[in-house]
Amino acid sequence: TKDLLKEYSLSRVLIAFSGGPDSQALLRILCLWKEKIKIGVAHVNHNWRDESTKEAEQLKKQVEELGLPFYLKTLDPQTFSGNMEQY
């Protein structure tokens, strides 16, 4: 991650955050450099499960406790047609 940040001279990063182990690890690693780069965290709540809204709230709290901005997009599954993964 450090080499990637250096190679592309990144000063800002927005990460997609599902809350799973991979995105948790990426968030923790990037937090090691939060004094040098601006980090934003984005999450999409597809509302596919009853727990989705509660999970999004928990992720928001976790990210804000780290002092980072949290961007949430909430979708309405009633408007989906066809392949829901494309949304």
Helices and strands as residue ranges (DSSP letters): H 2-7, E 12-16, H 21-31, E 38-45, H 52-65, E 70-74, G 77-79, G 84-86
